[in-house]
C-alpha cells in the first residue's frame, strides 16, 4: 500500500522514507493534546498496516510554566457519547478510554432540581451506546472526570522521542513564509522573542487565543447573557449528600442557579450563576494570579446573595466559605461564532476553543476540543484526500462547525432554562417533570402521551363523521 495523504503534502519530500513533518501545536489543553495523541496513534497504526507515511515531530507550546501549573483548577467535566458529544468514542479510538474510566469522578446521576434540590428531572446512570469496536462492551453515555486527570493522561500518552512540550512558551504571532527551497512553512513568534518554524501549525490556545487575535482580530468573544462564580472545595471526610452522587442543578425560578458536581472522592466543584443584560467589568481567576482580599470578599458576598433561600444552606455556605482561592473564577459566560479555516493558508489550523469557544453552560466544550483534535488528525491521514491539504481542512471544518453551531445553540437554551423566571420557569419545570417521568416509567408515559393525543383526535373524527351523516 502506497497511497498518499495530506500529511505527505507537508513533507519536504514525500518520496523520502526519512522525511519528517514538523508540527507546532500552540496550547497544551485538551484539543492540542488530543490532536498530538491521535496523529501519532493513527499514523503508527496505518504504518503497521503497511502504509508508507512520513515521520512526525511535534512541539507543543504551553503558556503554563509546568504540567502542575493549573492543577488547582480543580473542576470536573463531562465526556459524552451522545450525538452532540462524541468525546468518549474519540478517546476509545485512540486507546485511552480504559485508562480514563479508571479516573472517573464518583456519582453518575444527572439531576435538575428546584431550589430545595428536590429533583424535577433525574437521569439515572446506566445508559449506553454501542462501541466503535463490535467486540467490545457498550460505552457509557456520560463520564465525569477531573480535567487535570484527563489532561495528564493525554500528556503521558505522548511519545517522548517524537513529541516535546515546551512549558512557559506563550505564542503571540504566526506567519506563513517560503523557505530557501520555495516550500511554504509557518513561523511562530513567542513572547520571549524566540521564533520557531514548522510545516504545520495547530492553534489550540483557548478561547482567548493570542494567535487568533493576531491573525483574525475581528473574531471576538460575545457575551452570552450570564455571569458565573465558580470554585472548588475539599472534603477530607467524604462528599456531602445529596451532592456526592452526581451533577445537581438547582434552579431558583428567580433568574439564578446553582451547580454542584463531584471532582473526585474528596473534591467538589460548584458554581453560582445569574442572568445579566451586561457583563461584569472585572473578571478574575485564582489559577492565573493570587486573589486580593477584595476579590475574595466579592466572591463570597455575591455567591451568598444568590444562594439565599436554597436548601442545604449549611453545605452551600461551607462551599463558599471554604472555596480554594486558587480555584475561584468570576467570569462572564461568552462564546463566538465558529471560525472557518483559511484555504489560502491551510497550514495554520484553529481547533477547540480557539476556533469556536462556547460558554460553560454548553456542557460540551471538552468534547468538541477532543473531537476536533481527533478528526483533524484523521483527515490529515486520509487517503481519500490524496495530497490535498485544503480538502482535508474543508472536511474537518464541515464537521467541526456543524458541531459547534449545535452546541452553541444548546448553550443559549441551557442558560435560558437554568435562569428562567415566572411563566417560562413553570413551563420548563412541567416539561422536566414529564421527561423525568418518561425516563423512570416509559411504558406508562407512552400510554399517557398516546391517550392525550388520541382522545382529541378521536373526538374530532367523531364530530366530522357525525356532521357528514346529518
C-alpha positions in Angstrom: 0.0 0.0 0.0 1.5 3.4 -1.0 -1.4 5.8 -1.1 -0.7 9.5 -0.5 -2.4 11.6 2.2 -2.4 15.3 3.2 0.4 14.5 5.6 2.6 13.7 2.5 1.9 17.2 1.2 3.5 18.7 4.3 6.7 16.7 3.9 9.8 18.2 2.3 10.0 15.1 0.0 7.0 12.8 0.0 9.1 10.1 -1.6 11.8 10.2 1.0 11.2 7.5 3.6 13.2 9.5 6.1 11.2 12.7 5.6 9.9 14.3 8.8 6.9 16.6 9.1 7.5 19.2 11.8 4.3 20.3 13.6 3.8 23.0 16.2 0.8 22.9 18.5 0.0 26.1 20.3 -1.7 25.1 23.5 -1.4 22.1 25.8 -5.1 21.8 26.6 -7.5 19.0 25.6 -7.7 19.9 21.9 -4.0 20.2 21.3 -3.0 17.1 23.3 -5.8 15.0 21.7 -4.6 16.1 18.2 -1.0 15.1 19.1 -2.0 11.7 20.6 -4.4 11.0 17.7 -1.9 11.8 14.9 0.8 9.6 16.5 -1.6 6.7 17.3 -3.5 6.7 13.9 -0.3 7.2 11.9 1.5 4.3 13.6 -1.5 2.0 13.1 -1.5 2.8 9.4 2.3 2.2 9.1 1.8 -1.1 10.9 -0.8 -2.0 8.3 1.7 -1.4 5.6 1.2 2.2 4.5 4.2 4.4 3.9 3.9 7.7 5.8 6.3 10.5 6.8 7.6 10.6 10.3 6.2 13.2 12.6 7.8 15.6 15.1 5.5 17.6 17.3 6.4 20.6 19.6 3.7 21.6 22.0 3.9 25.2 23.2 2.1 25.7 26.5 1.9 29.0 28.4 1.7 27.3 31.8 5.1 27.1 33.5 4.7 23.4 34.2 2.3 20.5 34.0 1.1 21.2 37.5 0.6 24.9 37.0 -3.1 24.6 36.6 -3.9 21.5 38.6 -5.5 23.9 41.2 -8.3 24.5 38.6 -9.9 21.5 40.4 -13.0 21.0 38.3 -14.6 18.1 36.5 -16.1 17.9 33.1 -18.5 15.7 31.2 -17.2 13.3 28.5 -20.2 12.4 26.3 -21.1 9.6 23.8 -24.3 11.1 22.5 -24.6 12.6 19.0 -23.8 16.1 20.1 -20.8 15.0 22.1 -18.6 12.1 20.8 -15.6 12.6 23.1 -15.9 9.1 24.6 -15.8 7.5 21.2 -12.8 9.5 20.1 -10.9 8.6 23.2 -11.8 4.9 22.7 -10.4 5.1 19.1 -7.0 6.4 20.3 -6.7 3.7 23.0 -7.2 5.9 26.1 -10.7 5.3 27.2 -10.0 2.4 29.6 -7.4 4.5 31.4 -9.7 7.5 31.7 -12.6 5.5 33.0 -10.4 4.4 35.9 -10.2 8.0 37.0 -13.9 8.8 36.6 -15.5 11.1 39.2 -17.8 9.4 41.7 -21.6 9.6 41.1 -23.2 9.3 37.7 -26.6 10.8 38.3 -27.7 14.0 36.5 -30.4 15.9 38.3 -32.4 19.1 37.5 -33.9 20.3 40.8 -35.7 23.2 42.4 -34.0 25.4 44.9 -34.6 22.9 47.7 -32.8 20.4 45.5 -35.9 18.2 45.0 -35.5 16.7 41.6 -37.7 17.7 38.6 -35.7 15.5 36.3 -33.3 12.7 37.1 -31.3 10.8 34.5 -30.0 7.7 36.3 -26.7 6.0 35.4 -26.6 3.0 33.1 -27.4 4.5 29.7 -25.1 3.2 27.0 -24.3 3.4 23.2 -22.6 0.8 21.0 -18.8 0.8 20.9 -16.9 1.5 17.7 -15.5 -2.0 18.2 -18.3 -4.6 17.9 -16.2 -6.9 20.0 -16.2 -4.5 23.0 -18.9 -3.8 25.5 -21.2 -0.8 25.0 -19.9 2.6 26.0 -21.4 4.7 28.9 -23.2 7.7 27.5 -21.6 10.0 30.0 -18.4 10.0 32.1 -17.5 12.8 34.5 -13.7 13.2 35.0 -11.4 15.7 36.6 -9.8 17.9 33.9 -6.3 17.6 35.4 -6.6 13.8 35.3 -7.7 13.8 31.7 -5.0 16.3 30.7 -2.3 14.3 32.4 -3.5 11.1 30.8 -3.2 12.7 27.4 0.3 14.1 28.3 1.6 10.8 29.5 0.4 9.1 26.3 2.7 11.1 24.0 5.9 9.5 22.7 8.8 11.4 24.4 11.2 10.7 21.5 8.9 12.4 18.9 7.0 14.9 21.0 8.3 17.8 23.1 6.3 20.0 25.4 7.8 23.5 25.8 6.5 24.9 29.1 6.3 28.6 29.7 6.1 29.3 26.0 3.5 31.9 25.0 3.0 32.1 21.2 1.8 35.5 20.1 2.3 35.6 16.3 2.2 33.2 13.4 3.0 33.8 9.7 3.4 31.7 6.6 6.7 32.2 4.6 8.6 30.4 1.8 11.9 28.8 2.7 15.0 28.7 0.5 13.6 25.8 -1.4 10.3 27.5 -2.1 8.4 25.4 0.3 5.8 27.1 2.4 6.3 26.9 6.1 5.0 28.6 9.3 6.9 30.8 11.7 5.7 31.2 15.3 6.9 34.0 17.5 7.0 33.6 21.2 6.6 36.4 23.8 10.2 35.8 24.7 11.2 36.8 21.1 12.1 33.3 20.1 11.0 32.3 16.6 10.2 28.7 15.7 9.5 27.2 12.3 7.3 24.3 11.2 5.5 22.7 8.3 2.1 22.9 10.1 0.7 25.0 13.0 -2.2 23.8 15.1 -3.7 26.7 17.0 -5.3 25.3 20.2 -4.5 28.1 22.7 -8.1 28.5 24.1 -10.9 31.0 24.0 -8.6 34.0 24.4 -6.2 32.7 21.7 -3.3 35.1 21.2 -2.7 33.7 17.7 -6.4 34.2 16.7 -6.3 37.8 17.9 -3.1 38.3 15.8 -4.4 36.7 12.6 -8.2 37.4 12.9 -8.7 40.4 15.2 -12.3 40.8 14.1 -13.2 37.4 15.5 -14.1 38.1 19.2 -15.9 36.6 22.1 -19.5 37.7 22.6 -21.4 37.9 25.9 -23.9 35.1 26.3 -26.0 36.8 28.9 -24.9 35.1 32.1 -22.3 35.6 34.9 -20.8 32.7 36.9 -19.0 32.4 40.2 -17.1 29.1 40.2 -14.9 27.4 42.8 -14.0 24.0 44.4 -13.8 22.8 47.9 -12.1 19.8 49.5 -14.0 17.4 51.9 -11.4 15.0 53.5 -14.2 13.1 55.3 -16.2 12.5 52.1 -18.5 14.5 49.9 -21.8 15.8 51.4 -25.2 14.5 50.4 -27.1 15.0 48.1 -24.2 16.2 46.0 -21.9 13.1 46.2 -24.0 11.1 43.7 -23.6 13.2 40.6 -24.3 16.5 38.9 -27.0 18.6 40.5 -28.5 21.7 39.0 -30.7 23.7 41.4 -32.9 26.3 39.7 -34.4 29.2 41.8 -37.0 30.3 39.3 -35.8 33.8 40.1 -33.0 34.2 37.5 -30.1 32.4 39.2 -29.0 28.8 39.6 -26.5 26.6 41.5 -24.5 23.7 40.0 -22.7 21.2 42.2 -20.6 18.3 40.8 -18.0 15.9 42.3 -14.5 16.1 41.0 -13.1 13.1 42.9 -13.7 11.3 46.2 -13.0 14.4 48.3 -13.3 17.4 46.0 -16.5 19.2 44.9 -16.8 21.9 42.3 -19.7 24.4 42.3 -21.0 27.4 40.5 -23.5 30.2 41.3 -24.7 32.0 38.2 -27.3 34.6 37.2 -28.7 36.2 34.1 -27.4 39.6 33.2 -28.0 42.1 30.4 -24.4 43.2 30.5 -21.2 41.6 31.5 -19.3 42.4 34.7 -16.2 44.6 34.2 -13.8 42.8 36.4 -13.4 39.1 35.8 -10.8 37.3 37.9 -9.3 33.8 38.2 -7.3 32.4 41.1 -5.4 30.0 38.8 -3.8 32.9 37.0 -2.8 35.2 39.8 -3.4 35.3 43.6 -6.7 36.9 44.5 -6.8 40.1 46.6 -8.8 40.3 49.8 -11.3 42.5 48.0 -11.8 39.8 45.2 -12.3 37.1 47.8 -14.8 39.2 49.7 -16.6 40.0 46.5 -16.8 36.3 45.5 -18.2 35.3 48.9 -20.7 38.2 49.1 -22.2 37.6 45.6 -22.3 33.8 45.9 -24.0 34.0 49.3 -26.5 36.5 47.9 -27.6 34.3 45.1 -27.9 31.1 47.2 -30.2 32.6 49.8 -33.4 30.6 50.0 -31.8 27.4 48.7 -31.9 24.2 50.6 -28.9 22.7 52.3 -27.8 26.2 53.4 -25.1 24.9 55.8 -23.5 22.9 52.9 -23.7 25.8 50.5 -22.3 28.3 53.0 -19.5 25.9 53.7 -18.7 25.6 50.0 -18.5 29.3 49.6 -16.6 30.0 52.8 -14.0 27.2 52.2 -13.6 27.6 48.5 -9.9 27.1 47.5 -8.8 30.6 46.3 -6.8 29.0 43.5 -9.9 27.5 42.0 -12.1 30.6 42.2 -13.2 32.1 38.9 -15.6 35.0 38.4 -16.3 35.1 34.7 -18.7 36.3 32.0 -20.2 33.4 30.0 -19.0 34.1 26.5 -18.9 32.4 23.1 -18.2 33.1 19.5 -19.3 32.2 16.0 -17.2 29.3 14.7 -14.1 30.2 12.7 -13.7 28.9 9.2 -10.1 27.9 8.5 -8.3 29.6 5.6 -7.9 27.7 2.3 -5.3 30.2 1.3 -3.0 29.3 4.3 -4.2 25.8 5.2 -1.0 25.2 7.2 -2.5 27.2 10.1 -5.5 25.4 11.5 -7.6 26.6 14.5 -9.2 24.0 16.7 -11.1 23.8 20.0 -12.0 27.0 21.9 -9.6 29.0 19.7 -11.9 28.2 16.8 -15.3 28.1 18.5 -15.4 29.0 22.1 -18.7 28.2 23.9 -19.9 29.1 27.4 -19.6 26.6 30.3 -23.3 26.1 30.1 -22.9 24.1 26.9 -21.6 21.1 28.8 -19.8 20.1 25.6 -16.7 22.2 25.3 -14.3 19.4 26.2 -15.9 17.0 23.8 -15.7 19.5 21.0 -12.0 20.0 21.6 -11.4 16.3 21.8 -13.4 15.6 18.6 -11.6 18.5 16.8 -8.2 17.0 17.7 -9.2 13.5 16.7 -11.0 14.4 13.5 -8.3 16.8 12.2 -5.7 14.0 12.7 -8.0 11.6 10.9 -8.4 13.9 7.9 -4.6 14.6 7.6 -4.1 10.8 7.3 -7.0 10.1 5.0 -6.1 8.6 1.6 -9.4 9.9 0.1 -7.9 13.4 0.0 -4.6 12.4 -1.6 -2.1 15.2 -1.1 -4.8 17.8 -1.0 -4.4 19.6 2.3 -7.1 22.1 1.5 -9.6 19.2 1.1 -8.7 17.8 4.5 -9.1 21.2 6.2 -12.5 21.7 4.5 -13.8 18.3 5.6 -12.6 19.0 9.2 -14.3 22.4 9.2 -17.5 20.8 7.8 -17.8 18.6 10.9 -16.4 21.0 13.5 -18.5 24.0 12.5 -21.7 22.0 12.4 -20.9 20.5 15.9 -20.2 24.0 17.2 -23.4 25.5 15.9 -25.4 22.8 17.6 -23.6 23.2 20.9 -23.7 27.0 20.8 -27.5 26.9 20.3 -27.8 24.4 23.2 -25.7 26.6 25.5 -28.0 29.6 24.9 -31.0 27.3 25.6 -29.4 26.0 28.8 -28.7 29.5 30.0 -32.4 30.4 29.4 -33.7 27.3 31.1 -31.5 27.3 34.2 -32.1 31.0 34.9 -35.7 31.2 33.8 -38.4 33.1 35.8 -42.2 33.3 36.1 -44.3 31.5 33.5 -41.3 30.4 31.5 -39.8 28.7 34.5 -43.1 27.0 35.4 -43.4 25.7 31.8 -39.9 24.4 31.9 -40.5 22.6 35.2 -43.6 20.9 33.8 -41.6 19.8 30.8 -38.8 18.4 33.0 -41.3 16.5 35.2 -42.9 14.9 32.1 -39.5 14.0 30.7 -38.4 12.6 34.1 -41.5 10.5 34.4 -40.8 9.1 30.9 -37.3 8.1 31.8 -38.4 6.4 35.0 -41.7 4.9 33.7 -41.5 4.9 29.9 -44.4 2.4 29.3 -46.8 4.4 31.4 -45.6 7.7 29.9 -46.1 6.4 26.4 -49.6 5.2 27.3 -50.5 8.6 28.8 -49.0 10.5 25.8 -50.9 8.4 23.3 -54.1 9.0 25.3 -53.5 12.7 25.4 -53.1 12.7 21.6 -55.7 10.1 20.6 -58.6 11.3 22.6 -58.8 14.7 20.9 -58.2 13.1 17.6 -61.0 10.6 18.2 -63.4 13.3 19.3 -62.6 15.5 16.3 -63.0 12.5 13.9 -66.3 11.6 15.5 -67.6 15.1 15.1 -66.6 15.1 11.5 -68.4 11.8 10.8 -71.5 12.8 12.7 -71.6 16.1 10.7 -71.3 14.2 7.4 -74.1 11.9 8.3 -76.6 14.5 9.3 
